[in-house]
């Protein structure tokens, strides 16, 4: 009986971990902008950080699809200087392509 109980606890714990790991948020989000809308491919970003949500949440972004992007045209330079918002990675010398000169990669992509 004791072995069965221990085995059951291990299996249930593993199932709980799988359930938590499976909750990776939405596939993508659309942020409305004055230029063209930004399609944010959340699933690709989750994959790049190997499922570690803490890389972005809540340090760079609130964990809410309704949170503002805070990377508007006037804020691009400020965000890039302070390496906040998208510019935490998308800046010259960052871990992803710099936003400067690559407007179409975010605005109007599908």
C-alpha positions in Angstrom: 0.0 0.0 0.0 2.8 2.4 0.9 4.6 1.8 -2.5 1.3 2.4 -4.3 0.7 5.7 -2.4 4.2 6.9 -3.2 3.9 6.0 -6.8 0.5 7.7 -7.0 2.0 10.9 -5.5 4.8 10.9 -8.0 2.5 10.4 -11.0 0.1 13.1 -9.8 3.0 15.5 -9.2 4.3 14.8 -12.7 0.9 15.4 -14.2 0.6 18.7 -12.3 4.0 19.8 -13.7 2.9 18.9 -17.3 -0.3 20.9 -16.8 1.6 24.0 -15.6 4.2 23.6 -18.4 1.5 23.4 -21.0 0.1 26.8 -20.0 2.5 28.9 -22.2 0.0 31.7 -23.0 -1.5 32.6 -26.3 0.0 31.6 -29.7 0.2 35.3 -30.7 -1.0 38.7 -29.8 -1.9 41.7 -31.9 -1.0 45.2 -30.6 -2.8 48.1 -32.3 -0.4 50.9 -33.5 -0.7 54.0 -35.6 1.7 52.6 -38.2 0.6 49.0 -38.8 -0.5 46.6 -36.1 2.3 44.5 -34.5 1.8 40.8 -34.5 3.7 39.4 -31.5 4.4 35.7 -31.9 4.3 34.7 -28.3 4.9 31.0 -28.9 8.1 31.7 -30.8 9.4 33.9 -27.9 8.4 31.2 -25.3 10.4 28.7 -27.4 13.4 30.9 -27.6 13.6 31.3 -23.8 13.0 27.6 -23.3 9.7 28.2 -21.6 11.1 30.5 -18.9 8.4 33.0 -18.5 10.4 35.0 -15.9 12.7 36.2 -18.7 10.0 38.7 -19.7 7.2 38.5 -17.0 6.8 40.6 -15.0 10.2 42.3 -15.4 9.5 43.6 -18.9 5.8 42.9 -19.4 2.8 42.4 -17.2 1.5 38.9 -17.7 -1.7 40.2 -19.4 -2.7 40.2 -23.0 -4.5 43.5 -22.3 -1.4 45.3 -21.0 -0.2 48.2 -23.2 2.8 47.6 -25.5 4.6 50.7 -24.3 6.8 50.8 -27.3 5.1 53.4 -29.4 7.0 55.4 -32.1 8.1 58.1 -29.6 9.2 55.5 -27.2 11.4 53.4 -29.5 14.5 55.5 -28.7 13.7 55.7 -25.0 13.1 52.0 -24.8 16.2 51.2 -26.8 18.3 53.5 -24.5 17.0 51.9 -21.3 16.7 48.4 -22.9 13.1 48.0 -21.7 10.0 46.7 -23.4 10.8 45.0 -26.8 14.2 46.7 -26.8 15.4 44.5 -23.9 16.3 42.1 -26.8 15.5 44.0 -30.0 18.3 46.6 -29.8 21.8 46.8 -31.4 23.9 44.3 -29.5 20.9 42.6 -28.1 19.9 38.9 -28.3 17.6 39.5 -31.3 17.5 41.7 -34.4 17.5 45.4 -33.7 14.3 47.3 -34.4 16.1 50.1 -36.2 15.6 49.7 -40.0 13.5 46.6 -39.5 10.0 48.1 -39.1 8.3 45.5 -41.3 9.5 42.6 -39.2 7.0 43.7 -36.5 4.6 46.1 -38.1 2.3 44.4 -40.5 3.8 40.9 -40.3 1.6 37.8 -40.1 
